[in-house]
Amino acid sequence: VHLVESGGGLVQPGGSLRLSCAASGFAFSSHTMRWYRQVPGNERELVKAISSQGIDTYSEVSVEGRFAISRDNVENKVYLQMTDLKPEDTATYYCNAPRLGAWGQGTQVTVSS
């Protein structure tokens, strides 16, 4: 099982980023996928989740209306589109396959002027 995140970076407040997570080594299309984020010293926080069929099943309150999760079951990728980014969105973002307990290495998102 392998999850590889990409797309993080430095963005100004109000900006947008699209994170990608490439999955391999398992039947991706059969699995719920999640995006978490973590700030040093804090626990990982569930941000968004998507069912195997592409239904958005969870949104953390602070990202409601700003972040969108999607997936491509042909390319075996899950995406996190982030808009209207705020400094408090700064964190390392992780892709997760919860039934497998699998995590990616994370991608850093920094929102700063």
C-alpha positions in Angstrom: 0.0 0.0 0.0 1.4 3.3 -1.1 0.0 6.8 -0.8 1.9 9.8 -2.1 0.7 13.4 -1.6 1.7 16.3 -3.7 0.7 19.9 -4.4 1.5 21.6 -1.2 3.4 24.9 -1.0 3.3 28.5 0.1 0.2 30.6 -0.8 -1.1 33.9 0.3 -4.3 34.3 2.3 -7.3 34.0 0.0 -5.4 31.8 -2.4 -6.0 28.3 -3.6 -4.2 25.0 -3.8 -5.0 21.6 -5.1 -3.5 18.6 -3.3 -3.2 15.2 -4.9 -2.8 11.8 -3.4 -1.6 9.0 -5.7 -2.6 5.5 -4.4 -1.2 2.1 -5.3 -1.0 -1.4 -4.0 -4.7 -1.8 -3.1 -8.1 -1.8 -4.7 -8.4 2.0 -4.5 -11.9 2.2 -6.0 -13.3 0.1 -3.1 -12.0 2.3 -0.3 -13.2 5.4 1.5 -10.4 8.0 1.5 -9.7 10.8 3.8 -7.6 14.0 4.1 -6.2 14.9 7.5 -4.0 17.8 8.6 -1.6 18.3 11.5 0.1 21.2 13.1 3.2 20.4 15.2 2.1 19.7 18.8 -1.4 18.9 17.8 -3.3 15.7 16.9 -4.1 15.0 13.3 -7.4 16.5 12.4 -9.8 15.0 9.9 -10.6 17.5 7.2 -12.5 15.8 4.4 -13.7 12.3 3.6 -15.0 10.7 0.4 -16.8 7.4 -0.1 -15.6 4.8 -2.6 -18.3 6.0 -5.0 -17.2 9.6 -4.8 -19.7 11.0 -2.2 -18.4 13.7 0.1 -19.1 12.2 3.5 -17.4 14.6 5.9 -16.3 18.2 6.2 -14.6 19.7 9.2 -16.5 22.8 10.2 -13.8 25.3 9.5 -13.3 24.2 5.9 -17.0 23.9 5.0 -17.6 25.7 1.7 -13.9 26.3 1.0 -12.4 22.8 0.6 -13.7 20.1 -1.8 -12.7 16.5 -2.0 -12.9 14.4 -5.2 -11.4 11.2 -6.6 -10.5 9.5 -9.8 -11.0 5.8 -9.6 -9.3 5.3 -12.9 -6.2 7.2 -12.1 -6.3 6.0 -8.4 -6.1 9.5 -7.1 -7.9 11.6 -4.5 -7.8 15.3 -4.5 -8.3 18.2 -2.1 -9.2 21.5 -3.7 -8.6 24.3 -1.2 -9.9 27.8 -1.8 -10.0 31.0 0.2 -7.1 29.7 2.2 -6.5 31.2 5.7 -3.3 31.3 7.8 -5.0 28.8 10.2 -5.1 26.3 7.3 -1.3 26.0 7.6 -0.4 22.4 8.3 1.0 19.2 6.9 -1.8 17.5 5.0 -2.0 13.7 4.9 -3.9 11.3 2.7 -5.4 8.3 4.5 -7.0 5.0 3.6 -8.8 4.3 6.9 -9.7 0.6 6.5 -6.0 -0.2 5.7 -4.5 2.2 8.3 -2.4 3.6 5.5 -0.9 7.1 5.4 1.1 9.1 3.0 4.2 11.1 3.9 2.3 14.4 4.0 2.6 17.6 2.0 3.2 21.0 3.7 0.7 23.8 3.1 1.7 27.3 4.4 -0.7 30.2 4.1 1.1 33.4 4.7 1.5 36.9 3.3 
